[in-house]
Each structure stands twice: as C-alpha cells, then as structure tokens.
Amino acid sequence: MGNELLSTQTLSDKEYHTIASYIETNVGIKMPESKRVMIQSRLIPRLRHLKFKTFKEYLDYVFSSRDGNQELIFMINALTTNKTDFFREADHFTFLTTKVLHNLSSQGKKSIKLWSAGCSSGEEPYTIAIVLKEFIQKNPGVLTSFSIKGTDISTKVLDKAINAVYEMATVANIPIDIKKKYFLKSSDPQKTIVRIKPEIRNCCSFSRLNFMDQNYNISDTFQVIFCRNVLIYFDKQTQEAIIRKLLKHLELDGYLFLGHSETIFSMDLPLENVAPAVYRKIGSSKKL
C-alpha cells in the first residue's frame, strides 16, 4: 500500500523549482518544466530507499538535515543522464590514430596522457585504451605508453566504469577479434555479461569531477582531451567556461574532441578546427 501511495506522489511547484534550481546552479544542467515527470520518476526510488512518504520529507532531509549532503550525491546520480556506447562516433578514433598520434610523435611525445571528461560508465575511456593498444602493436616506435583519466559527476556510473562489467548486448557491434582480445565472458553461462580485460582496465583511472567547480582538482596536463556529448546539457556561456577550464589542463598543440552536435562557434577560445568536432590548442596571450 505504501508503494502504491508513493507512486501517486507528484512534485509541487515549490519542490520542483527547489530541485531544478539546485541542479542548474550546482551541476549546470537545466531542468525545464518538460523534465518534471522525469525528476519525479527518478527520485521515487530514493524516497522508497529512505522510507519517506512524500517529496517534502525527502527534500527536508536533503537540504536541511545533517546527513543530507551524502544524499545530494545520490540525487545528482539519479537526475543526470548517462548515455554512451563503445566506439561511439568512430571517425574520431580514426583521426586519433591516423593524425593525432603521429603528430604528437613527431613532436617527440612517445608517452601520452588522455582525459575522458564526462566518461559516464567507462565505454569511452576503454574504447580509447583498446584503440591505442591496437595502434602500438601495429605501429612500433610511434607510441610507447599511455594513460587515460576518466571523470564524471555521477558516482554510480564511475562505480560501473571501475568494475568494467557490461551487458553482452552493449558489445554486440564490436568486431569479434577485438571482443576476443579485450573482453572476458562470464564463467557462468547464465550471465550475459562481459568484463574488460585487466590489461585495458589498468590503463584507466577514474575519479569524480563536477564541471561546475571553479577549478578542477587535476594536477595532470594532457595531450588529448575527449569531452563529447556532455556540453549539450549546458547553456552557451557555461559551455565556454567549461572548455576554458579544460584547456588549462591541455598542452599547447594538444587536441580537444567534442561531440558532433557540439560547436565552439562564436566562442573566443585559443582553438583551431582540424577535423569535424576536433580542435587543436594554439598559442594565445589571452588568459584562459
């Protein structure tokens, strides 16, 4: 009976605006009225878990109680969308191997660092690692080693990325030789899951990062940054601010990959377009 009553709960205008305002201010993602039903449906499991009967009880706990800060992370996890695939926008990986890696090698860089910003559940950084492993084997001497950092705001998807276990359906379109080489099937035939092999997992590390933070707590400088299909959730001004913060961690002549639906048009940034949705950081006297 309690679950039936909970499923009929709706957000009041005040409750909706409280949540929407918090997410937009602290995460940067707009939550227009059209997402109101989505907010309700995604938060009801949190109410059930915490045994709250109303959204008012839940929001009082989140925003007014001593333990609410921890629940904020779960709320953000529930409300942020994470959609990704292995080898998504594959032309970017072709450009990475045919142009970027050779250009970096010609500059004397044989060991490189890459950052997957907004890595979701790990498909992108693991794809990059597989692509680079294949490149090293086929192009001896061009690249000797690499490391990949993945960051996301959602601890839920980061846990999945670290665990590196995926449904078999998600790797259905990957060539069979790549699957055999880099993925492990479950020893239980009843489980339709695969896991990334250790040699690929060990190339990647993961940590939580909020794009809205004033400064990113990252000490590394990267030669390549992937930030694809993430900026579409932010307004133009916020997009430019995020890219500026990313560029602080990108080497001069390093490469920034955005999603194909994203653009830096009208932004005043030290970047030149070198391929569809791919940019190279150029010298600039302007402060980032």
Secondary structure, DSSP 8 states (H G I E B T S, - for coil): -HHHHHHT----HHHHHHHHHHHHHHT-----GGGHHHHHHHHHHHHHHHT-SSHHHHHHHHHHSTTHHHHHHHHHHHHS-----TTTTTHHHHHIIIIIHHHHHHTT--EEEEEEET-TTTHHHHHHHHHHHHHHHHSTTT--EEEEEEEES-HHHHHHHHHTEEEGGGGTTS-HHHHHHHEEE-SSTT--EEEE-HHHHTTEEEEE--TTSSS------EEEEEE-SSGGGS-HHHHHHHHHHHHTTEEEEEEEEE-TT---TT---SEEEEETTEEEE---SS--
